[in-house]
Amino acid sequence: MSSTPMSKVAALLTVSVLLASCGRVPSTELPHTDHAFTTVVDVPADASQADVERRTGGQVVVWRPDSGFAVVGLSRRPAGSLGALGVSSGDEVEDNNGALTAGGSTSAWNPNGVDGAGRARIWSGGRARIWSGGRARIWSGGNGTVGGLVENQAAWQQIGLSQAWNLAPTLGEGVKVAVIDTGLDLQHQIFEGALAPASETWDFVDNDADPQETGDFNDGAYGHGTNVAGIVLQLAPRATIMPLRVLNPDGSGSITDVAQAINWAVDHGAQVINLSLGSVKKTGVIKHMIEYASGRGVIVVASSGNTGDHQITYPARYSQEKGSLGELLLSVGSVNHADQKSDFSTYGKELELVAPGEEVYGPVPGNLMSYWSGTSMAAPMVSGALALGLAQDASGKAALRVQSLQQNAVNIDALNSKDYAKQLGRRLDVGAFIKAAVQK
């Protein structure tokens, strides 16, 4: 690739910011969710939303009397118990704003400039270069000869993507994956024809219908959602991405925004929800929302966290719960190309799957491409694999798809330290998963 003048790179970045400011046509306003605290309350089918708000002194942000609960945002903790207010709940009042963070990080960026290969050094944490070729960069006619970006070939070989593509010509068509994250660069070429209609997308941070990435390259999580969604499409190029913005450019987000996004994704037909985010603290609200989603057959994929210890973050840590929650919630950690646990990846008995999560190339804002590292990058590989499988057999039960994905994954305990024995789950093998799906 020839060297690209920095002025052109700057121009691309300027254009992306201008396009982001244009927005899209807003739809029905949703409740404002800037609350200090939140909780789940039990509500009967004939309950009144106004009565719940009167009793709690809060604002209902998710109203599901059909499922017996509501999520309430509160400006302050109740002086007494919720029970004393005439509201039944098995959940505690939780801190809300900034409780969740993105589960990935960029690499070490260099000072501004352009290197000899034409890669624009834009951030202070990695390398970026101009994207070209639109979606053709990841798909060449659906004949299985191209498996995602060539920069990720080691990862594609590791998980058997070429075999999967040869057996899954639909390439995820008809499957909708909700990416609940920092939003997307909606104008990036990789997303041409791949996004859900504007009526199915939402920005829960700014409360409008424009889930565009905001901020700039100095923000720690700017481009996180763009990269995550791009990884899904590299595995399942014909899948539909539903972007739902819940995280700020620094990677922080509120529980109520994520709760609303999960509710939205279910209501608008997502079959898979990708959560490359988490919290070190238990969150009964998010647990409740995932139970609601899984009860309706929606698969949720959650990254395990990047602290490198055995403290798997929530909601991934709920993956071993009984019922539909445990059946349809997948926790995902990261390995390198030698199937060894990434230094940053958390681990533990709750970890079910691992996938390549180191220096995974994909789109970044400004019609650029670069790489990220983190369990955030491993999770969308699993989401993309599920999209491939669901597209091949739409009639199958979601729980059986999840079970097959785990059963056809690879045991890598022998390649890792004994300290991690039975704490890494199994490594994703999308080729074996699709083979099992088409031969059943």
Secondary structure, DSSP 8 states (H G I E B T S, - for coil): -----HHHHHHHHHHHHHHHHH-----S-------SEEEEEE--TT--HHHHHHHHTSEEEEEEGGGTEEEEEESS--SS-TGGGT---SS--EE-TT-EEES-EE-----SEE-TT--EE-SSSS-EEE--SGGGGT-STTSSS--S-GGGHHHHHHHTHHHHHHH-TTTTTT-EEEEEES-B-TT-GGGTTTB--GGG-EETTTTBS--B--S-TTSTTTTHHHHHHHHHHHH-TTSEEEEEE-B-TTSEE-HHHHHHHHHHHHHTT-SEEEE-EEBSS--HHHHHHHHHHHHTT-EEEEE--SSSSS---BTGGGGG-SSHHHHHEEEEEEE-TTS-B-TT---STT--EEEE-SSEEEEETTTEEEEEESHHHHHHHHHHHHHHHHHH-TTS-HHHHHHHHHHTSB--GGGS-GGGTTSS-EE--HHHHHHHHHH-
